[in-house]
Amino acid sequence: MKACKTLAILPGGHDHDHAQWLIGPVGHHRDSDLVEESNWQTMLASYREIDPEELDHEVHRFGHFAVGWVEEIAYRPGSAVAVEADRLRERLEGYPILDEDHHSMLESEAVDQCWSDWQAREVRQQVTRVLQGRCTLACLASDDEECTCEREARADAIEEQVDAVSDDRLWEVTHELGETYDGSLHLSARDIEAIADAIEKGLPQ
C-alpha cells in the first residue's frame, strides 16, 4: 500500500494544527469525473457514519489555478476513520470504483440532466438536418420541377415531423443506440442516421 500523505502538503496545511493528519484516499475538484465524484461521496459518507461529530476527520478546500477548487479529507492517525481509510485505499488499489451502485446512480442522473438540458434539442436538430439533406438530394436527382420548387415547404414539413415526436419516444430510440459514459449519451453519425430512419418510417409519437 502506498504511503499516506499528510495535511502539511496542502496550501496552508503546514501551519495547521492538524498538519500531521493523513489525507485521502480520494479528493475531488470542480472538474472531477463521475468516478472520482462517486468515490468522494462514498468515502465522505463512510467517514461521517464512523465519526458523525467529525472529531477525527475534516474537509479542507482550497483554490486551484487550473480547476477552480480542490477538496481533500484529513483524518486523525490511529482513529477508526484511519482504519476505514486504509480499507478504502486497499479497495481502490484493486478496483477504481468504491460503490458501483452509487456510481451508476450518479451517471444515470447526469445523463437524464444532459438530455433535459440540451441533448434532446441537439438530437432533434441533427436528425432534422439529416432528413432535410435526404430530401434535397432526392429533389436534385428528380426531373420533377414541382418537387424542386416545393423543397422549402418539404424542409419545414420534416422539421414539424421531427418536432412531433415526444421526448420520451425520442429518448427510447436514442438510448438504445447510444453509448453512455461519464454522464452523457454519446452518439455516432451512424446513430443519428438510424434515428432519422426510425422517424422517417413513422416512429410512434
N, C-alpha and C positions, 0 to 999 in steps of 0.2 A: 504493500500500500504506500502511496506517495506521502511524503512528509507534509504536514499541515502548515499552512501559513498563518501568521498572526495578524491581529488588527493593526499592528505597527506599520505594515506595508501600505495601508490606505492613506490617502491625503489627510493629514492632521491626526492620524491614528497613533503616531509615535508618542505624542504627548498626552494621549487619552489615558484615563485612569485604568482602563481595561486593555491597554496596549498589548498585553501578552495573552489575551483571549484568542482562541483559534477562530478561523473563519471557514465558511463553506458547509458542505462541499459544492454548493451551487450558488451563483449570483445571477442577477439579471439586469437588463438595461432597457432603455427606451425602444431599441430595435431588436430585442430578443425574438427568436423564432418560437414557434409553439412548443417545441420540445423543451427548450430552456425555460419558457414561462411555466409550463406544466410542472417541470421538476421543481422550480422555485416555489410554486404554490403548494405542491405536495410536501416539500421539506418544511415550509413555514407552518403548515397545518400540523405536521407531526411534532415539531418543536413546541408549538403552543399547547398541544394536548398534554405533553410531558411537563411543561413548565408554564401553566396558564397565567401566572403572575409575572412572567418574563423576568425572573430574577437571575436566570442563568443564560439568557440569550437576548440579543438586541439587534435591531436592524439599523444599519448605517448607510446613509445615502449621501452621495457627493456628485458634483457636476463633472462632466466629461466633455472635452472639446469635440469628440467625434460622434458620440451617441447621446449627447444631452445630459444624461444622468446614469448613474450606476448604483445598484443596491447590493450590499453583502450582509450576511448574518455573522455576527461574532458570538461565540459561546464559551462558557467557563470550562477550562480544562478540568477533567475529573468528575464532571457533573453527569447527570442522567442524559442531558442533551448531548454531551460529548460522546456518550456511548451510542446514542442514536445516530449522530453524525458519522461515526465510524461505520455503522451498519449501512447507512445510505451510500457512503463513499465506496464501500466494497461492492454494493449492488451496481453502482454506476460503472465500475470497472468491468463488470460482466455484461451489462446491457445499458444503453443510453437513456432509457425512459423508466422513471421510477413507478409510474402508475399508468398503464395502458388505457384503462377506462377513463381516467381523468383527461389524458391527452386526447382521446377520441372525442370526448365531450367538448373540449376547447376547440378542436378542429371543426366539429360539426357546427358549433355556434359561429365560428369565424366564416365558414362557407355560407351559412344562411345569411349572415350580415352582409357579406360581399354581394350575394345575389340580390338582396333587397336594395342595397345602396347604389350599385352601378352595373352589376354584371348582367342582369336580366335585360336592361336597356341596351347594353352593348351587344349582346347576342342578337337581339331583335334588329339592330342596325346592320350587323354583319350579314345576317340571313337575308334581310331586305336587299342589300347590295348584290348578293349572290343571285337572288331571283330576278331582280331587275336587269342584271347583266345577262342572264339567260334569255330574257325577253328581248333585249336589244339585239343579241346575236341572232335570235330567230327572225326578228324583223329585217335585219340587214341581209339575211340569207333568203328572204322571201321576195317573190316577184309581186306580191300583193301590196300595191301602193297604199291602200287603206290601212293595212297593218302598220306601215311605217308612219303614216300620219297620226295614228292613234297611240303612238309609243308613249307619250307623256301621260295620257289617260291610263294606259295599262300599268305604267310605273306607279301611279297613285293607287290603282286598284290592288297592286301587290303589297304596297305599304299597309293598306287597310286590312288585307288578308292576314298579314303577319301580326298586326296590332290586335286583331280579333282573337288570337289565341291567348288563353288565360295564362297568367304567370305560373299557375300550378301545373298546367299541361306542358308548358314550355320547359319548366323545371324537370318534369319527369323524363322527357326525352333527352334533355341536355345532360342530366345526371347519369343516365345510362351510358352515354358516350364518353363523357369527360373523365379525367383523372384528378382525384382530389389529393393535394398535398400542401402542407404549410399554410392551411387556412383559406385556400381558394380552389376553384374548379378550373382546371387547365384544359383548353380545347384546341385541337389542331385545325388546320384549314379543312382537312377531310371531315372532321366532326361537324364543322359548320355546314359543309356541303350536305351531310347526312340529315341534319336538322332541316335544311332547306328542302330536301327531298320529301321529308315527312310532311311539312307544311304544304308543299306543292300537291301532294297526294290527298290532302284534306285531313290534316291532324285534327282530331276532335277537340273542340273548344272546352 
